[in-house]
Amino acid sequence: MVDKLKAQGLQDFFIQCLQDLYIAEKKLVNCAAALSMAAFTEELQRALIAQSEEAGLHAQRLDMVFDLMNQQPGEGKCHIIEILSDKAASIVKTVETGTALRDAAIIYAVQLIAHYKIASYGSLISLLAELDYPKAKMILKECLAEEKAADAYLTKIAVDFINPAAQSESE
């Protein structure tokens, strides 16, 4: 792996990382939609549907970044997102349906994914500081801001009512 990275230039490395993020966003369109159906509270269902739609929008924006760089998004897997979405599916299967505890677990899983995406967008933006694509940087910053806002909203839902409800269920 290290030898492969040494052979790549910064732009090639950026494209490889962008490809992973693109695949992740496309995967999350379906993952967030499926989790919304497993959620108990209407508020979380709406938040997850919004995240599914946002992931689709982010994939479209990443298509624009590929175009700006005269590249094509490829096919493949983002192994990190595969692991995290499998974790989310496992949580849904193991926590009782129709409970606040399940919603707390779903938020946990979704925030693991969101934090991967936040880290990815932040790293790609920092790589763009060395590459001359100001419009691409602006696009990625917009996606990063939306990811952070979605993460903050999930935290607010959890803290304001899902986590206290989950605690009440266990008493």
Solvent accessible surface area in square Angstrom, and as a share of the most:
residue,aa,sasa,rsa
1,M,162,0.72
2,V,97,0.56
3,D,112,0.58
4,K,120,0.51
5,L,62,0.31
6,K,155,0.66
7,A,91,0.70
8,Q,47,0.21
9,G,40,0.39
10,L,69,0.35
11,Q,58,0.26
12,D,83,0.43
13,F,66,0.27
14,F,0,0.00
15,I,27,0.13
16,Q,64,0.28
17,C,39,0.23
18,L,0,0.00
19,Q,29,0.13
20,D,54,0.28
21,L,0,0.00
22,Y,21,0.08
23,I,24,0.12
24,A,0,0.00
25,E,0,0.00
26,K,105,0.44
27,K,70,0.30
28,L,10,0.05
29,V,49,0.28
30,N,112,0.58
31,C,17,0.10
32,A,8,0.06
33,A,36,0.28
34,A,54,0.42
35,L,9,0.05
36,S,8,0.05
37,M,157,0.70
38,A,19,0.15
39,A,6,0.05
40,F,108,0.45
41,T,28,0.16
42,E,120,0.54
43,E,48,0.21
44,L,0,0.00
45,Q,56,0.25
46,R,129,0.47
47,A,7,0.06
48,L,0,0.00
49,I,84,0.43
50,A,54,0.42
51,Q,27,0.12
52,S,11,0.07
53,E,119,0.54
54,E,40,0.18
55,A,2,0.01
56,G,21,0.21
57,L,74,0.37
58,H,0,0.00
59,A,9,0.07
60,Q,114,0.51
61,R,27,0.10
62,L,0,0.00
63,D,50,0.26
64,M,88,0.39
65,V,0,0.00
66,F,0,0.00
67,D,93,0.48
68,L,67,0.33
69,M,5,0.02
70,N,138,0.71
71,Q,64,0.29
72,Q,149,0.66
73,P,37,0.24
74,G,33,0.32
75,E,172,0.77
76,G,50,0.48
77,K,129,0.55
78,C,3,0.02
79,H,129,0.58
80,I,87,0.44
81,I,1,0.00
82,E,42,0.19
83,I,118,0.60
84,L,30,0.15
85,S,9,0.06
86,D,91,0.47
87,K,89,0.38
88,A,1,0.01
89,A,45,0.35
90,S,53,0.34
91,I,19,0.10
92,V,25,0.14
93,K,168,0.71
94,T,107,0.62
95,V,31,0.18
96,E,128,0.57
97,T,100,0.58
98,G,33,0.32
99,T,21,0.12
100,A,3,0.03
101,L,98,0.49
102,R,22,0.08
103,D,0,0.00
104,A,22,0.17
105,A,17,0.13
106,I,0,0.00
107,I,5,0.02
108,Y,118,0.45
109,A,1,0.01
110,V,9,0.05
111,Q,31,0.14
112,L,61,0.30
113,I,8,0.04
114,A,4,0.03
115,H,95,0.42
116,Y,38,0.15
117,K,13,0.06
118,I,34,0.17
119,A,62,0.48
120,S,19,0.12
121,Y,0,0.00
122,G,30,0.29
123,S,64,0.41
124,L,3,0.01
125,I,18,0.09
126,S,69,0.45
127,L,34,0.17
128,L,4,0.02
129,A,68,0.53
130,E,134,0.60
131,L,29,0.14
132,D,126,0.65
133,Y,54,0.20
134,P,101,0.63
135,K,98,0.42
136,A,0,0.00
137,K,59,0.25
138,M,113,0.50
139,I,7,0.03
140,L,0,0.00
141,K,105,0.44
142,E,84,0.38
143,C,0,0.00
144,L,26,0.13
145,A,61,0.47
146,E,44,0.20
147,E,4,0.02
148,K,106,0.45
149,A,63,0.49
150,A,17,0.13
151,D,23,0.12
152,A,61,0.47
153,Y,88,0.33
154,L,1,0.00
155,T,61,0.36
156,K,116,0.49
157,I,3,0.01
158,A,9,0.07
159,V,94,0.54
160,D,77,0.40
161,F,80,0.33
162,I,1,0.00
163,N,66,0.34
164,P,67,0.42
165,A,44,0.34
166,A,14,0.10
167,Q,106,0.47
168,S,72,0.46
169,E,87,0.39
170,S,88,0.57
171,E,157,0.70
